[in-house]
Amino acid sequence: MDEDILPKDFDKFEEEIWKMTPEKRIELLERLPENDQIRLLKANQLNELGRYEEAIECCDKAIEQFPNSKYLEKGIQNEKGEALENLGRYEEAIECWDKNIKHFEKELKKSTDTDGPFSSSLSDKAETLRKLGRYEEEINLLAKIMEIDEADDSYNDRFGSEHTWWHVAGRLNDLGRHEEAIKLCDKVKH
């Protein structure tokens, strides 16, 4: 692999670097000229290594350097949100998830091919809301995933709709709303 130039076939490049250790990936990415894809990949690797502050810095530089990148809302905000959440900076993470959600809502109007990343952003935000104890907001967001799933046969969240139903029923039980949880479970069984 030529380490001084950007790869022409980025998908093949990504396949190859996943065979390396995360540390080696970072070393290689550091040597390559920067573009939005390299920044995104680097932020992902920094998150994987638990180097969250560096991941946030990498994302911020990408946002500054490549403000019109298609990867900005699609991936860079996601990586930044993940790093912020891991640092306990939940409100800032929610801002990133909101940017992703807004992006994917627009994209879903054009094509349902983005439903996986969209539900991932919704799920990530729901998880952050749970960590903040904002359970009603979490339930409402998970309900949104279920509505999308019910309305579109081709839609599937990253875990499958049963996973989302299970979380909502569990949260309703946690809040003492047992009758609602039972109705939800009955609905799923059918």
C-alpha positions as MATLAB code, in Angstrom:
seq = 'MDEDILPKDFDKFEEEIWKMTPEKRIELLERLPENDQIRLLKANQLNELGRYEEAIECCDKAIEQFPNSKYLEKGIQNEKGEALENLGRYEEAIECWDKNIKHFEKELKKSTDTDGPFSSSLSDKAETLRKLGRYEEEINLLAKIMEIDEADDSYNDRFGSEHTWWHVAGRLNDLGRHEEAIKLCDKVKH';
ca = [
       0.000    0.000    0.000;
       1.524    3.341   -1.048;
       1.604    5.448    2.082;
       2.273    8.860    0.573;
      -0.725    9.301   -1.691;
      -4.450    9.014   -1.270;
      -5.853    5.749   -2.547;
      -7.840    5.858   -5.777;
     -10.229    3.120   -4.649;
     -11.183    4.256   -1.172;
     -13.504    1.299   -0.500;
     -10.681   -1.148   -1.219;
      -8.362    0.972    0.940;
     -10.818    0.784    3.845;
     -11.037   -2.989    3.480;
      -7.261   -3.248    3.625;
      -6.719   -1.037    6.649;
      -9.308   -2.951    8.690;
      -6.833   -5.816    8.584;
      -4.359   -3.673   10.570;
      -4.345   -2.955   14.290;
      -6.006    0.347   15.249;
      -2.618    1.827   16.157;
      -1.201    0.944   12.724;
      -4.292    2.399   11.058;
      -3.760    5.710   12.854;
      -0.078    5.738   11.854;
      -1.015    5.217    8.207;
      -3.811    7.792    8.286;
      -1.416   10.344    9.810;
       0.904    9.992    6.811;
      -1.777   10.447    4.155;
      -2.824   13.847    2.812;
      -5.996   14.901    4.553;
      -9.423   14.894    3.041;
     -12.867   14.434    4.539;
     -12.812   10.632    4.204;
      -9.416   10.354    5.888;
     -10.582   12.619    8.721;
     -13.707   10.517    9.223;
     -11.731    7.300    9.251;
      -9.179    8.778   11.640;
     -11.901    9.994   14.036;
     -13.423    6.523   13.975;
     -10.088    4.946   14.863;
      -9.407    7.453   17.632;
     -12.808    6.629   19.128;
     -12.025    2.931   18.886;
      -8.785    3.537   20.801;
     -10.587    5.565   23.478;
      -8.807    8.759   22.451;
     -12.029   10.773   22.567;
     -10.628   14.301   22.876;
      -8.455   13.674   19.810;
     -11.475   12.273   17.949;
     -13.459   15.428   18.734;
     -10.555   17.599   17.572;
     -10.297   15.559   14.371;
     -14.031   15.997   13.724;
     -13.894   19.729   14.448;
     -11.028   20.130   11.977;
     -13.004   18.198    9.371;
     -16.042   20.413    9.942;
     -13.852   23.503    9.589;
     -11.820   22.298    6.592;
     -14.594   20.525    4.693;
     -17.859   22.351    5.533;
     -19.626   21.020    2.432;
     -18.508   17.412    2.747;
     -21.131   14.723    2.262;
     -19.474   12.983    5.214;
     -20.134   15.891    7.559;
     -23.638   14.958    8.634;
     -23.361   11.358    7.509;
     -20.409   10.291    9.633;
     -18.329   13.048   11.154;
     -21.154   14.247   13.416;
     -21.734   10.634   14.436;
     -18.087   10.127   15.410;
     -18.064   13.409   17.309;
     -21.295   12.484   19.100;
     -19.867    9.112   20.084;
     -16.718   10.720   21.514;
     -18.725   13.341   23.402;
     -21.031   10.693   24.840;
     -18.070    8.605   25.979;
     -16.744   11.682   27.792;
     -20.118   12.204   29.494;
     -20.815   15.378   27.511;
     -24.337   14.256   26.720;
     -25.977   17.529   25.732;
     -23.258   18.168   23.148;
     -23.633   14.591   21.894;
     -27.377   15.170   21.464;
     -26.598   18.195   19.269;
     -24.537   15.916   17.001;
     -27.270   13.251   16.880;
     -29.804   15.982   16.035;
     -27.675   17.109   13.086;
     -27.461   13.524   11.860;
     -31.193   12.983   12.312;
     -32.018   16.169   10.418;
     -29.701   15.091    7.594;
     -31.182   11.602    7.342;
     -34.773   12.852    7.524;
     -34.028   14.849    4.368;
     -32.293   11.868    2.768;
     -35.161    9.486    3.591;
     -37.500   11.685    1.574;
     -35.296   10.956   -1.452;
     -34.461    7.300   -0.802;
     -34.909    4.632    1.865;
     -31.296    3.491    1.389;
     -30.278    5.650    4.362;
     -32.589    4.020    6.901;
     -29.792    2.109    8.679;
     -27.691    5.181    9.542;
     -30.880    7.127   10.315;
     -32.101    4.607   12.863;
     -28.581    4.398   14.249;
     -28.650    8.162   14.909;
     -32.105    7.876   16.476;
     -30.961    4.976   18.650;
     -27.777    6.800   19.667;
     -29.761    9.860   20.693;
     -32.281    7.705   22.581;
     -29.437    6.048   24.494;
     -27.999    9.458   25.416;
     -31.417   10.666   26.582;
     -31.664    7.542   28.760;
     -28.305    8.337   30.335;
     -29.604   11.820   31.149;
     -32.753   10.378   32.715;
     -34.944   11.982   30.064;
     -37.077    8.872   29.697;
     -40.166   10.404   28.082;
     -38.012   11.856   25.298;
     -36.285    8.496   24.921;
     -39.634    6.691   24.653;
     -40.892    9.220   22.090;
     -37.779    8.778   19.969;
     -37.997    4.991   20.102;
     -41.679    5.284   19.198;
     -40.597    7.273   16.138;
     -38.370    4.362   15.074;
     -41.322    1.989   15.497;
     -43.597    4.277   13.449;
     -41.083    4.386   10.612;
     -40.737    0.615   10.771;
     -44.516    0.109   10.654;
     -44.939    2.541    7.750;
     -42.214    1.115    5.536;
     -41.764   -2.609    4.989;
     -38.251   -2.065    3.634;
     -37.160   -0.149    6.736;
     -35.267   -1.950    9.464;
     -33.398   -0.465   12.374;
     -29.907   -1.711   13.073;
     -31.080   -4.237   15.670;
     -34.465   -5.138   14.214;
     -37.772   -3.668   15.324;
     -38.159   -6.218   18.124;
     -35.175   -4.634   19.815;
     -36.820   -1.195   19.797;
     -40.132   -2.557   21.075;
     -38.309   -4.372   23.838;
     -36.551   -1.172   24.963;
     -39.780    0.817   25.000;
     -41.619   -1.883   26.955;
     -38.748   -2.088   29.423;
     -38.632    1.666   29.907;
     -42.422    1.820   30.380;
     -42.103   -0.866   33.059;
     -39.261    1.072   34.714;
     -41.566    4.087   34.888;
     -44.395    2.020   36.411;
     -46.482    2.202   33.240;
     -47.119   -1.531   33.210;
     -50.424   -1.494   31.313;
     -48.835    0.410   28.431;
     -45.938   -2.061   28.393;
     -48.350   -5.010   28.278;
     -50.302   -3.462   25.384;
     -47.093   -2.869   23.504;
     -45.964   -6.467   24.028;
     -49.348   -7.759   22.927;
     -49.091   -5.673   19.776;
     -45.647   -7.112   18.977;
     -46.838  -10.678   19.365;
     -49.362  -10.163   16.538;
];
